[in-house]
Amino acid sequence: MNVVFRLDASKNIGMGHLSRCRNLAFFLDKKGAKIDFVLRNLDRGFKNFLNHKKYKLNYLPNNRIFNKTLNSDSEKLWPRLLQKIDAQETKKFLSKKKIEWLIVDHYGLNYRWEKDLNNNVKNIMVIDDHLNREHFCNLFLNQNFTKSSTSFSNKYLPKKCKLLLGPKYSLLDKNYSDLRKKIKIKNNKKIKNILVTFGGTNMKNLISKIISVFNCKELCKINLTIITKKKHIDFLKHKKNLNQPSIKFMPLVKNLSQYILKSDFCIGAGGTTNWERMCLGVPTLVFPIAPNQVEISNNLKKKKLIYLIKNYKGMNIKNLRKKIIAIINNRKELHKTRKKCLTFIDGLGAVRLSKMLFSMKNI
């Protein structure tokens, strides 16, 4: 079976699309599928996150007409003309062999792009975090936990399109389901190690604020591991106070699972990594850094699955410090959150989906 992924990944877009498609590709490859990636925008630093020796990476032409769009709001749909050009250029990679599945994980593309490519492939699958966009596909996946997903009607999709909704289908790396077996929940566990990471997005100013938050007698003995882009580390090291010897800086890693597992608590964004942290039962203070993360985060907060900062831009260091101290001192509530997270996500979404794609390839 031949499978082609169409996505982009950059400091503006982030790593979420790349991460979940890579995880799905792993299980498809394991079942014998041949994998191609088609990309227009892939930051050099992100290339190592794909097993590019195993998968073929195909790059669309460096067309200057896309520059403004690629550097603007990554959640916006692309203009009709750009979608048409992208579809025409993508067709060149699809014409070389029979494609059973074209998998699209891209906020800029919708039904127009998909209809243009429909005759070039057997099936189209769309992965989207929005539930209000029109698509033309055989299979639609939204892995998020929102009110909309519980009452979602397929008015934006073809009648025969199969829907996969909710965290049951979250596309996590194999390590997460494996590591869950080693977890032993301890009651009243003291917070000693905290992981701070916001993926590939440029959040150095927010991380700098978080470093300042921990510069106090109540928090300075906690070990912080900060994982961020390599080029931001020197900037952040200068923000570290001499009274904070327990901060470790690391460049982005291919897989966060071991770092999450070793942490007692996490601080991060409200995207794909949410499901990774929950899968390993690690409570998290979430900062929704993209518009599509807001509703998801609010709903997870209502279910007491995360702790939430709604408006991180407007929160000062003093208030943020007060909130973090209150959270880590309430060990009973943290214990409840760990248990809830572990029952909410099992980490097998990519396994389920890979089996489904093989069973549906001839529809």
N, C-alpha and C positions, 0 to 999 in steps of 0.2 A: 504494500500500500504506500502510495506517495502522498506526503503531506507538506503543504507550504504554509508558513506563517508570514503574515504581513503586520509589521509593527515598527515603531521607532522608539529610541531611548536616548535621552540627553539630560543635561542638568536642568533644562526647562521642563521636560516631560517627566523626569524621574525614572526609576528602575522598575516600577511595579509591573508594567506590561511585559518587560523583558523577563523578569523573574518568573511570573506565572507561566508564560509560554515556554520558557526553558524547562520548567518542572514538568509540564505536560509532555514536551518533546522527549524527555528522558524515558517516560513510561511507554510512549509510542515506539520509540527506538528499540526498547527492550522487547517489545512484541513483534519486531521485525519491520516496522515502517521506515521508509527513507525520508529524511527530513531536510527541507530547505527553508532558509529564512530570506525574506525580501525586505530590505531596509532602505530608507532614504536618509535617515539621520541616526547615527550611532556614535556616541562619544567614544573617543579612543580608549578612555579609561574603562568603559563598559564592555569592550570586546572580550576581555578575559573572562567575563561572566558566562559567555557562551562557549560550549565545547566546539570551537570552530574547526578542530581537526576531524570531528565526527560529523558535524552538520555543515552543509554548504551555505555560505553567506553570500547573498547576491545584493549588490548595491545599485540602487536606482541612480540615474544621472544627477550630477550636481547642478541642478537647474536653478538659476538665480531668481526665477519667478517665485520660488518657494521660500526664499530667505526670510521675508517679513513675517510670513505665516508661521514658520518654524520657531521664530523667536518671540512670538506673541502668546496669548493665552492658550495653553495646550489643551484646554477642555472644549474649545470652540470647534464647531464643524468647519471644515475647509470650504471655501467658495466652490461653486459648481465647476468652474473652469479648471481649478487645480485638481479636483477629484477626477475629472475626465482625463487630464494629462497623466496623473498618477496611474490610473487604470490602464491607459494605453501602454505606458512604460512597463507596468507589471506584467501585462500580457506576453511580453517578449520572453519572460522567464517561465511562463506557464505553457507555452506552445511546444516545448521540447519533449514533454512526456505527458502521459495520462495522470491527471491529478484527482485523487479520490476526495481529498479534503483541502479546502482553502480556509485557513483559520485567521480571522481578522481581529486584532486587538488594538484598536486605534480610534481615539476620540474624534479625529478629523474626518473620518470616512463614514458614510451611511448608505442607504439603499441605492443611491445613484451609482456609486462606485461598484457596489455589489452586483447590480443589474448588468453593468458593463462587462463584468467578468463571469457572469453566470454560465454562459455557453462555453467557457474555456475550462470549466472544472465540473466534476460530478456533484459535489456537495460544498456548501458554504456554511461555516460556523462563525458566529460573532460572539466575542467576549466584550461586554460593555458594563460599565458601572452606572450608566444612566438607564432609566426605564421610560423615558419620554422621547425617544428618538426612533425614527422609522428605519427598519432594516429589511433586507431581502435575503433570507437565509433559511437553511433547513434545521439549524440548531442554534439556540440562543442561550447564553450563559450569563447570569448576573449572580456573583457569589456573595453579594452583600446582604446585610441584615437591616432591612428598612420596612417601614409601614407600607410603602408602595408595593413591595414585593409580595406581601400577603394578599393584596387585593388587585394584583396586576392583571390586566386583560391584554390580550395580544392584538389590540387594535393597531399597533404599530408594526405588526409582523404578519407574514403570510399565514393563512388559516392552518396549513399543515405543519407549520414550524413547531418543533419540540422545544419546550421551555425547561431550563434547569435553573432554579432560583434558590438562593440561600447558601450559607456557609458549609452545608453538606458537600458542596462542589468546589470549595476553596482549593486552589491549585498549589499545594505545598510540596516542597522538596521531600524526597523519600526519607531523609534523616529524621524528620519530625515524627512520623509515625513509628519509626524504630526507637527513637530516644524516649518516647512516652512510656515505654515498657520499663525504663530504669527509674522513673520518678517515684519518690517516696515523700508524701506530704507530711510535714512535721507541724504539729499544732504549736501556736504561739512562736513561730519562727522569727528570730530577730533579723532586721534588714541590715546586712553587712556589705552587699555588693549590688551596685546599680549600673545597668547598661543604658547608655544614652546614644541613640542613633536616629537620624532622619533620612536614611537612605542616600540617594545620589543627588538630592535637591540641595540648593545653596541656602542653608539655614545657620550659617556660622554666627550671625548676630544673636539668634535665639540660643544657640549652644553657649555662647559667651555669657549670656544672661543667666543660664542654668549653672554655669561654673561659679558665678558670683553668689548665687543662691546658697551654694554649699560652703561658702566661706563664712562659717559661723560655728560656734562651739558645739551646737546641737547636731550639726551635720558633717563637720570637717573630718571625722574619723571613718566615715563611710567610703568604701572603695568605689570610685567611679571609673568605668571603662567607656570612653567616648570613641565611637567609630564614625568617621566622616571622610570626606574627600581628602586625599593626600595634600593637596595644595592649600587646604584650610588649616592644617595642623599647626604650622608655625605661627599663624595669626592667633590661634586659640591658646597656644602655650604661653604667649605673652600675657594672656588674660588670667592665667593661673596665679594665685597668690602663694607666697612662700609658706604660708600656714597650711597649704593643701598638698601635702606630699603624696596623697593616695589617688592621684588622677593619672590614668593611663590612656594615651592617645594611640589610635590605630587607624590605618587607611581602610577603605572599604574592602570587605571580604566577600568571597563567592557565596558563602553560606553562614548565616548567623546562628544556626541551631545550637552549636556548642556554647556560644557566648550567652545566648538566652538561657540555656539550661543551667549555667553556672551563676546566673543572676537571681537575686531574691526579688528584684523589682526592676521595672523598665520605664524609661521616659522616651516617647517617640511620637511619630505621626499616626494618622488614622487610616492608613491605606492597607496594602497587602500584609504588611508585617503584623498588623493586628491579629490575624488568624494564626500566624506563626507563634506569637507569644501566648495566645490562649491555648493552643494545642499542647504547649509545654507547661501550662498552668502557672504562668508568671504574671502577676498583677501589673498593670501599666497605667501611668499617667499620660493620657493622650492629648496631643495638640493637633486639631484638624487644620492642616496647612493648605488644603485645597478645597474648593467649594463642594465637590462631590463627597468629601469626607464628613461634612457637617451632620447631615441627617443620619448617616450610619452611626457616627459617634454618639449622637444624642440618644438613639435607640439602645445602643449597647450600655450607655450610662443608666438608662431607665431600668434595664435588666440587671444592673449592678455587676456588669462584667468588666467594666473599666472605670477608672477615675478620669475626670475630664476638665480641661481648661478650654472654655468656650471661645474666649477672645484673648489669645496670647499676646497680640500686639498691644492691647491696652492694659495688660497686667504688669504691675511694677514688681521689683525684686522682693520687697518686703512682704507683699501679699502672697507671692508665689512660694516664698520660704515658709510662711505660716501654714499654707495649704499642705506642702510636702511634709512638714513636721507632724501635722495632725494625722496625715495618712499613715506614715510609717510607725507612729506610736499606737495606732489602733490595730493591734495584732489579730484580734478576734475577727474583725471585719476583713482583714487581708486573707486570713485562713479561709473564710467563706468564699471570697472571690476566687482563690486558687481552685477550690473544688468545683465551682460553677464553670470556670473556664475549661477545665479538663473534660467536663461532660458536654460542653457545647461544640467542640471541634475535635474530630478524631484523626485528621491529617490524611485521610484516604480519598479526598476528592479527585485528585489526578488519576488515581488507580481506577475509580469508578468511570471517569470520563474516557480514559483510553480504551477500556473494554467496550464502552458504548459506541465510540467512533468506529471500531472494527466491526461491530455487529450491524452498524447502520451504513456502512460504506457503499452498499449496493442499492440504497433506497432511491 
